[in-house]
Amino acid sequence: MADKKHFILGKYDITANIRKDPFFRWVKARDRSGGNTVVLQILCAELPPHQIELLFDFFDNLRSASKSKLFLPEYTLSDEDTRLAAVYKAVPFEPLSKAIIKKPEKALEWWLNAAEQLFYLHNRNLVHGYVSPDHFVLINDEIFLINFGYAPLLEAGNDLAIKKVGKFCAPEVTEQNNVTSRADIYAFAKTVAHFHPELKHTEWHTKATAKKPEDRPRRMRDVGQELKKEFDPPGSKAEIIEKYLLTAEAVPKEGGRVDGSGKFMRSENVRVMAVVTEGYVFDHWEGDLKGKENPASVTMDTDKKIIAVFMKDSALFYTSGNRDSTILDKFENRMEGMEQKLNEISHCLDQIQIHLSNMMPVREQEKDNKQSQILLELKTIIYKGITLDTPKIEMMKKIIETRAKSETEDRAISDFIFDLNQMIIGRATSPAWKTFFVETISHYLSEGRQFPEDISDEKAEWLMDRIDSSGNLDENTKALLIFIKENIEIIPAKLNFKIALWNI
């Protein structure tokens, strides 16, 4: 028999992998008899026999639905090696997350058609069970719900299935394994609000996501009709996912720059940072942002302009716009010979204690701690234009490896690495930096697991804030996102949306 990795069910040659999650693997395959290309949804999880039987029953019941109204499998197969494989037509499609950015004016039309598909499904006593942003696609500009097969697993109380559906899972599914049409209604409303966050505050969303199923609308068609009322009048629908412009100015111009400007989605929380020029210190914000906090956050509810005000103060050492009073005057003299100094400290790396707190000033009690200044001094010479070469990267790697692991420490180190990456954009840097950057950040995101399956919502939010605050997507960050896309099985929906938005 041929290699099982490439030959399946006695009649298909696998030609390409599409994607995989904890339960199913999707592949392109060629029918050996007719040469037609199909897509196979193959069960790859180890499940109890009764759950496999439930899956077969579910797919058998789907056969009663019309394939002209839903994108459903043509049939299901199994043999001693492959417990279940659903066979689909191979057609070109586009994820909704990308299509809705290109054609925002069609959003309402697509959502109404999606609601009708679910209404049709529910009228046949069937449910999807895992309605989410990743499970809508456009085929010939028509929306279709895909990825069937989770409903029976949720009904069986499969813990991994419940974890995977996450925040789109209705409470009764998690608590009682009760998967009904009203659970689909809950997930549908959550999905729509994912793309249109302003709808979270509407009566439509409140009713559709009520905690008790009986408090939600009874029919999906009613949910669609009520959603129609929440959208703007014709001609202005695009404003639902309108982007706002954040502009930034440095005063005086020679005092520094502001990172984080650009166009952002409505209600997006944008991280901005004032970065000083040598001889200046950041003082405060003006315009649509007030205060002295740096970095700071701006919520995009309209076009905004922020102004970073800098002041001359050439005697001090600066870190990301904040004054560090622990380094005394004549710092410039100390910088001479820093290259040699950095090469001499490797013998005491096991004694180095790093204090990183997301670029906040070093605490007063640490002013005499020479070891805790090493990375800050390294950051400063990189900021001043010295090349980030392989020896410096190796030094940082050894320092990080000696640290006791904790959530706070890992976050601080990751922030430090991201800040360095922003500094070196457009500059000659050792090729080793990209690898080091991807490994360090992905280690933090995956909580140090060698074979991670998911990224937490909290860490996904942190990553998106860091990328958005930089104002651009450099090659190192792209490499990180490609690594995540190719190696992490469960990516939070919002980060998945962003990855699509960034064309990764």
Helices and strands as residue ranges (DSSP letters): E 7-8, E 12-20, E 24-31, E 37-43, H 49-62, E 75-77, E 85-89, E 94-95, H 96-102, G 104-106, H 107-122, G 133-135, E 136-139, E 142-145, H 151-155, H 159-165, G 166-168, H 171-176, H 181-195, G 197-201, H 203-208, G 213-215, H 220-230, G 237-241, E 243-251, G 253-255, E 256-259, E 262-265, E 269-276, E 280-287, E 296-299, E 304-312, E 317-319, E 322-324, H 331-335, H 338-344, G 345-351, G 364-366, G 371-373, H 374-383, H 390-402, H 407-423, H 432-445, H 457-470, H 475-487, H 493-501
